Amino acid sequence: MRAATFHGPGDIRIEDRPRPEIEAPTDAVVRVTHTAVCGSDLWFYRGESDRELGSPVGHEPMGIVEAVGDDVRSVEPGDRVLAPFRISCGYCEFCRKGLHTSCVNGDGWGGENGGGQGEYVRSPHADGTLVRVPDRHADDEDTLRALLPLTDVMGTGHHAAVSAGVDAGSTCVVVGDGAVGLCAVLAARRLGAERIVAVGHHEDRLAVAERFGATETVAKRGDAAVERVQELTYGGATHVAECVGAASSMNAAIAMARPGGTVGYVGVPHGVDDLDLYGMFGDNVALRGGVAPVRAYAEELMPDVLGGTLDPSPVFTHTVDLDGVPEGYRLMDEREAIKVLVKP
C-alpha cells in the first residue's frame, strides 16, 4: 500500500509500505477513504517534537472494514467505520471509566498499524476502538465530512468545553482559533453556553467561530487579549477552554478565568514550563483536561451529526488526495488552511 511517512522536519513523503494484515483475533483491517492532517502533526513536522525517521504518520482514519479477526463482534467486512486517534481495548479499568486514552492495552496508528494517512490501517482491539457508521449514512459524502472530525478535533474541542464545566446559560471563553478551538466553540454552543468569546489571531478563522456560535470574538494577542476578554466578561469567565498548548496561551487562559473558574485545557503542552500556579492559587482557578478520550464522546456526538444539528466540517478548508499530503502539511504549517481533509 501507499502511505505518508516522516523523513525529517518539513519532509513528508508518500511511499510503498507493507499492507497491514490481521495478526490477532481481535484485529480489523480498514481501507481508509477519509483522513486528515492534524495540528498536532505540525509539532514533528516543524522539528519541535521527536519522531522516528521513516515512520508512517496520521491518526484520524475513517473507511470501510476489509477483514476482521475471529473474535471481532461489533463490525464486519463492508461496514463504514471511523476510528478515534487512540486505539483502546474498551474493557480495562480506564476504558470503563471513559478514559480511553489511558487504556492499559492502548496503541497508536503508526508503526505496523499502517499510519492514518495511508491506504489501509490495522485496528487492534477493533471492538473497543472502531465506531460503526449506520448504513443509511455510510455513503453520504456531506455526512462523512461532518463525521470525520469525531476522530479527533470535535471530540477534543468537546473535551475542552466539558473539562471547563460549560453548561446551559454559562459564559465561555475559547482560546485558540485552530480546528480544535473552533470545535470547542461548537461544543460550548451544544452544551448551552449563552455567551461564547472566541480568541484568536486570524480574522478569517474568527469568522468561522462566529458561524459556529461565538457571540463575540477577540483578535488580539497577549495582554491586550486578556484585557479585552476581562472587559467583555466583567472580570473574567467562569469557563475557559484552552485549545493551543503554548505557554503564552495557557497563562492567558488562566488570566481570563474568573475567580473560582475552571480552565479546560486540551492543547498539547509544548514549552509550558512556567505556569502561573500562584495566580491560580490566589483566585482558586481550577485546571482540568488533558488528552481527549474521544472514543468516549464519539457515540454521544454522532447522533447530533447524523441529525444535522452538529456540523464541524467547515474546519476542512482544503481537500487533497494521498499524493497531496505533503502539500497539506505545508498549507497548515503556513496557516493557509485550518485543517486539510485527505481522501486516499
C-alpha positions as CSV (number, residue, x, y, z in Angstrom):
1,M,0.0,0.0,0.0
2,R,1.0,3.7,-0.2
3,A,1.2,5.8,2.9
4,A,2.6,9.2,4.1
5,T,5.9,8.9,6.1
6,F,8.1,11.3,8.0
7,H,11.7,11.8,7.0
8,G,12.6,14.9,9.0
9,P,11.3,18.4,9.6
10,G,9.4,19.6,6.6
11,D,9.9,16.3,4.8
12,I,6.7,14.1,4.3
13,R,6.9,11.5,1.6
14,I,4.4,9.1,0.0
15,E,6.0,5.7,0.0
16,D,5.2,2.0,-0.5
17,R,4.8,0.1,2.8
18,P,3.6,-3.4,3.7
19,R,-0.2,-3.5,3.8
20,P,-1.4,-4.3,7.4
21,E,-2.9,-7.8,7.9
22,I,-4.9,-9.5,10.6
23,E,-2.5,-10.6,13.3
24,A,-4.7,-11.3,16.3
25,P,-8.4,-12.5,16.5
26,T,-9.4,-9.0,17.9
27,D,-7.9,-7.1,14.9
28,A,-9.7,-5.5,11.9
29,V,-8.2,-4.1,8.7
30,V,-9.8,-0.9,7.4
31,R,-9.4,0.6,3.9
32,V,-9.1,4.3,4.5
33,T,-11.4,6.5,2.5
34,H,-11.1,9.7,4.5
35,T,-8.5,11.0,6.9
36,A,-6.9,14.4,7.8
37,V,-3.8,16.3,8.7
38,C,-3.9,17.3,12.4
39,G,-2.5,20.4,14.0
40,S,-0.6,18.1,16.4
41,D,1.2,16.6,13.4
42,L,2.9,20.0,12.9
43,W,5.0,19.5,16.1
44,F,7.1,16.8,14.5
45,Y,6.8,18.5,11.0
46,R,8.5,21.6,12.5
47,G,11.1,19.6,14.4
48,E,9.6,20.6,17.7
49,S,9.0,17.0,18.8
50,D,10.8,13.8,18.1
51,R,9.6,11.1,15.7
52,E,11.3,8.1,14.2
53,L,12.5,8.8,10.7
54,G,10.6,6.7,8.1
55,S,7.6,6.2,10.3
56,P,4.1,6.4,8.9
57,V,2.0,9.3,10.1
58,G,-1.6,10.2,10.7
59,H,-4.1,9.3,13.3
60,E,-7.7,10.2,12.0
61,P,-8.8,7.3,9.8
62,M,-12.3,6.6,8.5
63,G,-13.1,3.9,6.0
64,I,-14.5,0.5,5.1
65,V,-13.8,-2.7,7.1
66,E,-11.9,-5.1,4.8
67,A,-11.3,-8.0,7.2
68,V,-11.8,-8.9,10.8
69,G,-10.4,-11.4,13.3
70,D,-12.4,-14.3,14.6
71,D,-13.2,-12.6,17.9
72,V,-14.5,-9.3,16.5
73,R,-18.2,-8.8,17.1
74,S,-19.1,-5.1,16.6
75,V,-18.1,-4.7,12.9
76,E,-17.8,-6.9,9.8
77,P,-16.4,-6.5,6.4
78,G,-18.2,-3.8,4.4
79,D,-19.1,-1.7,7.4
80,R,-18.3,2.0,7.3
81,V,-16.3,3.0,10.5
82,L,-14.4,5.9,12.0
83,A,-11.5,5.4,14.3
84,P,-10.5,7.7,17.2
85,F,-6.9,8.9,17.3
86,R,-6.0,6.4,20.0
87,I,-6.6,2.6,19.9
88,S,-8.3,1.3,23.1
89,C,-9.5,-2.1,24.3
90,G,-12.9,-1.0,25.7
91,Y,-12.8,-3.2,28.8
92,C,-9.9,-2.2,31.0
93,E,-10.4,-0.1,34.2
94,F,-9.8,3.2,32.3
95,C,-11.9,2.4,29.2
96,R,-14.8,1.5,31.5
97,K,-14.4,5.0,33.2
98,G,-14.5,6.7,29.8
99,L,-10.7,7.5,29.8
100,H,-9.8,5.6,26.7
101,T,-6.6,7.5,26.2
102,S,-5.2,5.9,29.3
103,C,-6.1,2.3,28.2
104,V,-3.6,-0.2,29.6
105,N,-3.8,-2.0,26.2
106,G,-3.7,1.1,24.1
107,D,-1.8,1.7,20.9
108,G,-1.4,4.3,18.1
109,W,-1.9,4.2,14.4
110,G,1.8,4.4,13.4
111,G,4.3,1.6,13.0
112,E,2.9,-1.8,11.9
113,N,-0.6,-0.5,12.2
114,G,-0.1,1.4,9.0
115,G,-0.4,5.1,9.8
116,G,-3.7,7.0,9.5
117,Q,-2.6,8.9,6.3
118,G,-2.3,5.8,4.2
119,E,-4.5,3.4,2.2
120,Y,-5.0,0.8,5.0
121,V,-4.7,0.6,8.8
122,R,-5.0,-2.3,11.2
123,S,-7.0,-1.7,14.3
124,P,-6.0,-3.9,17.2
125,H,-8.9,-4.2,19.7
126,A,-11.4,-3.4,16.9
127,D,-14.4,-3.8,19.2
128,G,-13.1,-1.2,21.6
129,T,-11.8,1.2,19.0
130,L,-13.9,1.3,15.8
131,V,-17.2,3.3,15.7
132,R,-19.7,2.0,13.1
133,V,-21.5,4.5,10.9
134,P,-25.1,3.5,10.3
135,D,-25.6,2.0,6.8
136,R,-28.1,4.7,5.7
137,H,-25.3,7.3,6.2
138,A,-22.4,5.2,5.0
139,D,-22.1,6.8,1.5
140,D,-23.4,10.3,2.1
141,E,-20.3,12.4,1.4
142,D,-21.6,15.5,3.3
143,T,-22.3,13.4,6.4
144,L,-18.9,11.7,6.2
145,R,-17.1,15.0,6.1
146,A,-19.1,16.1,9.2
147,L,-18.3,12.8,11.0
148,L,-14.6,12.7,10.3
149,P,-13.8,15.4,13.0
150,L,-15.2,12.9,15.6
151,T,-11.9,11.0,15.1
152,D,-10.1,13.9,16.9
153,V,-10.8,17.6,16.7
154,M,-14.5,17.6,17.5
155,G,-14.1,15.2,20.4
156,T,-11.1,17.2,21.6
157,G,-13.0,20.5,21.4
158,H,-15.8,18.9,23.3
159,H,-13.4,17.7,26.0
160,A,-12.2,21.2,26.4
161,A,-15.7,22.5,27.0
162,V,-16.7,19.6,29.3
163,S,-13.5,20.0,31.3
164,A,-14.1,23.7,31.7
165,G,-17.6,22.9,33.1
166,V,-19.6,24.6,30.4
167,D,-23.3,24.3,30.9
168,A,-26.6,25.9,30.0
169,G,-26.6,29.7,30.3
170,S,-22.9,30.0,31.0
171,T,-20.2,32.3,29.6
172,C,-17.3,30.5,28.0
173,V,-14.0,31.9,26.5
174,V,-12.3,29.7,23.9
175,V,-8.6,30.4,23.4
176,G,-7.3,29.4,20.0
177,D,-8.8,29.6,16.5
178,G,-7.4,26.4,15.1
179,A,-9.7,23.4,14.3
180,V,-9.8,22.3,18.0
181,G,-10.7,25.8,19.2
182,L,-13.4,26.2,16.5
183,C,-14.8,22.8,17.5
184,A,-14.7,23.9,21.2
185,V,-17.0,26.8,20.1
186,L,-19.4,24.3,18.6
187,A,-19.2,22.2,21.7
188,A,-19.9,25.1,24.0
189,R,-22.9,26.1,22.0
190,R,-24.1,22.5,22.0
191,L,-23.8,22.4,25.8
192,G,-25.9,25.5,26.1
193,A,-23.5,28.4,26.7
194,E,-25.2,31.8,26.4
195,R,-22.1,33.7,25.6
196,I,-19.0,32.4,23.8
197,V,-16.0,34.6,23.3
198,A,-13.5,33.2,20.8
199,V,-9.9,34.5,21.0
200,G,-7.5,34.1,18.1
201,H,-5.1,35.8,15.7
202,H,-6.8,35.3,12.3
203,E,-9.9,37.2,11.2
204,D,-11.0,34.5,8.7
205,R,-10.9,31.8,11.4
206,L,-12.8,34.0,13.8
207,A,-15.4,34.4,11.1
208,V,-15.9,30.6,11.2
209,A,-16.1,30.8,15.0
210,E,-19.0,33.3,14.6
211,R,-20.6,30.9,12.2
212,F,-20.2,28.1,14.8
213,G,-21.9,30.2,17.6
214,A,-19.3,32.6,19.0
215,T,-21.2,35.7,20.3
216,E,-18.0,37.8,20.4
217,T,-14.5,37.5,19.0
218,V,-11.2,38.9,20.1
219,A,-8.4,39.3,17.5
220,K,-5.7,40.3,19.9
221,R,-2.6,38.7,21.5
222,G,-1.0,38.6,24.9
223,D,-2.0,41.2,27.5
224,A,-4.2,43.0,25.0
225,A,-6.3,39.9,24.5
226,V,-6.5,39.3,28.3
227,E,-7.6,42.9,28.9
228,R,-10.3,42.7,26.2
229,V,-11.7,39.4,27.5
230,Q,-11.8,40.7,31.1
231,E,-13.6,43.8,29.8
232,L,-16.2,41.7,27.9
233,T,-16.8,39.3,30.7
234,Y,-16.7,41.8,33.6
235,G,-13.7,40.4,35.2
236,G,-13.2,37.0,33.6
237,A,-15.2,34.0,32.6
238,T,-16.1,31.0,34.8
239,H,-15.4,28.6,32.0
240,V,-12.3,28.9,29.7
241,A,-11.3,26.4,27.1
242,E,-7.6,26.4,26.2
243,C,-7.0,24.9,22.8
244,V,-3.5,25.8,21.8
245,G,-1.0,24.4,24.3
246,A,1.7,27.1,24.3
247,A,2.9,28.7,27.5
248,S,1.5,32.0,26.4
249,S,-1.9,30.7,25.7
250,M,-2.1,28.6,28.9
251,N,-1.2,31.6,31.0
252,A,-3.6,33.8,29.0
253,A,-6.4,31.3,29.7
254,I,-5.6,31.4,33.4
255,A,-5.7,35.2,33.4
256,M,-9.0,35.2,31.6
257,A,-10.6,32.9,34.2
258,R,-12.9,34.4,36.8
259,P,-12.0,33.7,40.5
260,G,-13.4,30.3,41.2
261,G,-13.5,29.4,37.5
262,T,-12.1,26.5,35.6
263,V,-9.7,26.2,32.6
264,G,-10.3,23.2,30.5
265,Y,-7.1,22.5,28.5
266,V,-6.6,20.2,25.6
267,G,-3.8,21.9,23.7
268,V,-0.7,19.6,23.6
269,P,1.6,21.4,26.1
270,H,4.8,22.3,24.3
271,G,7.2,24.5,26.1
272,V,4.9,25.0,29.1
273,D,7.5,25.2,31.8
274,D,6.3,28.3,33.7
275,L,2.6,28.0,34.5
276,D,1.1,30.8,36.7
277,L,0.3,28.5,39.6
278,Y,0.4,31.4,42.1
279,G,-2.3,33.2,40.1
280,M,-4.4,30.1,40.1
281,F,-3.9,29.6,43.8
282,G,-4.8,33.1,44.6
283,D,-8.0,33.1,42.6
284,N,-9.0,29.4,43.2
285,V,-8.8,28.7,39.5
286,A,-9.0,25.0,38.6
287,L,-7.2,23.4,35.7
288,R,-8.8,20.3,34.2
289,G,-8.3,18.4,31.0
290,G,-5.6,16.6,29.1
291,V,-5.5,14.4,26.0
292,A,-9.1,13.9,25.0
293,P,-10.8,10.5,25.3
294,V,-12.6,11.0,22.0
295,R,-13.8,7.4,21.9
296,A,-15.9,8.2,25.0
297,Y,-17.6,11.1,23.1
298,A,-18.0,9.6,19.6
299,E,-21.3,7.8,20.1
300,E,-22.6,10.8,22.1
301,L,-21.8,13.3,19.3
302,M,-22.6,11.1,16.3
303,P,-26.5,11.3,16.6
304,D,-26.3,15.1,16.5
305,V,-24.1,15.0,13.4
306,L,-26.4,12.5,11.7
307,G,-29.4,14.6,12.8
308,G,-27.9,17.7,11.2
309,T,-27.6,19.8,14.4
310,L,-23.8,19.5,14.7
311,D,-21.6,20.1,11.7
312,P,-17.9,20.6,12.3
313,S,-17.0,20.1,8.6
314,P,-16.3,23.7,7.8
315,V,-12.9,23.3,9.6
316,F,-11.8,21.5,6.5
317,T,-10.8,24.3,4.2
318,H,-8.7,22.2,1.8
319,T,-9.0,18.6,0.4
320,V,-6.1,16.6,-1.1
321,D,-5.5,13.1,-2.3
322,L,-2.8,10.9,-0.9
323,D,-0.1,12.5,-3.2
324,G,-1.2,15.9,-1.9
325,V,-0.5,15.1,1.8
326,P,3.0,16.9,1.8
327,E,1.3,20.0,0.4
328,G,-1.4,19.6,3.0
329,Y,1.2,19.8,5.7
330,R,2.7,22.9,4.1
331,L,-0.7,24.6,3.9
332,M,-1.4,24.0,7.6
333,D,2.2,24.9,8.6
334,E,1.9,28.3,6.8
335,R,-1.6,28.9,8.2
336,E,-3.1,28.8,4.7
337,A,-5.5,26.0,5.8
338,I,-7.4,25.4,9.0
339,K,-7.5,21.7,8.5
340,V,-6.8,19.5,5.5
341,L,-9.0,16.6,4.6
342,V,-7.3,13.7,2.8
343,K,-9.1,11.3,0.5
344,P,-6.7,8.4,-0.3
